[in-house]
Amino acid sequence: MGLTYVPVARVGEVAAGTMKPIEMGGRELLLANVDGSYFAFARECPHEAADLEFGELSDHQICCASHGYRFDLATGECTLPKGGPRLTTLPVEVRGEEICVKIEW
């Protein structure tokens, strides 16, 4: 199994409470800063493919603006409604001044 860290932003580039669209391997993702913690996740809501860039960040979760589905950004678990589809999440690590998404294969 291999491991790599892909730089997607620099520290300070994504303000607390905001998101930045990123692309990795043709996949559209979002990088979010929630109280100084960074999260990378699929830009498309797994419920009905709405754009999560218009969602609301709070309590380490994102709420889809279209239908109110809520996802835990650390695990991808759908917290509202319980048992809903999971959000694809990727691990993030700050390495020096770079915010990197960790990829394992």
C-alpha positions in Angstrom: 0.0 0.0 0.0 1.3 3.5 -0.9 0.8 6.8 0.7 1.1 10.4 -0.6 0.3 13.9 0.6 -1.1 16.3 -2.0 -0.9 20.0 -1.2 -4.2 21.7 -1.8 -3.8 25.1 0.0 -1.5 27.0 2.2 -2.1 27.7 5.9 -4.1 31.0 6.2 -5.6 30.7 2.7 -8.9 29.2 3.9 -10.3 31.4 6.7 -12.1 29.8 9.7 -15.8 29.1 8.8 -15.1 29.0 5.0 -14.6 26.5 2.3 -12.4 26.4 -0.8 -13.3 24.3 -3.9 -10.4 21.9 -4.9 -10.0 19.3 -7.6 -8.0 16.0 -7.2 -7.8 13.5 -10.0 -10.8 14.9 -11.8 -13.0 14.8 -8.6 -14.5 18.0 -7.2 -13.9 18.4 -3.5 -14.2 21.1 -0.8 -11.6 22.0 1.8 -13.2 23.5 4.9 -11.7 25.2 7.9 -13.8 24.7 11.0 -12.3 26.4 14.1 -8.8 25.8 12.8 -9.4 22.1 11.8 -9.3 21.3 8.1 -11.6 18.8 6.4 -11.7 17.6 2.8 -14.9 16.1 1.4 -16.9 15.5 -1.8 -18.4 18.7 -3.2 -21.6 16.8 -4.2 -24.1 15.8 -1.6 -24.7 12.1 -1.6 -28.4 12.5 -1.2 -29.4 14.2 -4.5 -26.1 15.6 -5.8 -26.6 19.2 -4.6 -23.5 21.4 -4.5 -22.3 21.5 -0.8 -20.3 24.7 -1.5 -23.6 26.4 -0.7 -24.1 24.5 2.6 -23.6 25.8 6.1 -20.7 24.8 8.3 -21.2 24.4 12.0 -20.1 22.1 14.8 -17.7 20.1 12.5 -20.6 19.4 10.2 -22.0 20.6 6.9 -25.7 21.1 6.3 -26.8 20.8 2.6 -28.7 23.9 1.6 -31.0 22.0 -0.7 -32.6 19.4 1.6 -31.1 19.9 5.0 -29.1 16.7 5.2 -26.3 17.1 7.7 -22.9 15.3 7.6 -20.1 14.9 10.1 -17.0 16.2 8.4 -14.6 13.9 10.3 -16.4 10.6 9.5 -18.8 11.4 6.6 -21.7 10.0 8.7 -25.1 11.4 7.9 -26.3 12.8 11.2 -29.6 14.1 9.9 -31.5 12.1 9.0 -29.9 9.2 10.8 -28.8 6.4 8.5 -28.7 8.6 5.4 -26.0 8.2 2.8 -22.4 8.8 3.8 -20.4 11.8 2.6 -17.0 10.9 1.1 -14.3 12.4 3.2 -10.5 12.4 2.9 -7.9 12.8 5.7 -6.2 16.2 5.9 -2.8 17.0 7.4 -1.0 20.3 7.8 2.7 19.8 6.8 4.7 22.9 7.4 2.8 25.7 5.7 0.9 23.4 3.4 -2.5 21.9 3.9 -2.4 18.4 2.3 -4.9 15.7 1.5 -3.6 12.3 2.4 -4.1 9.7 -0.3 -3.6 5.9 0.3 -3.6 3.3 -2.5 
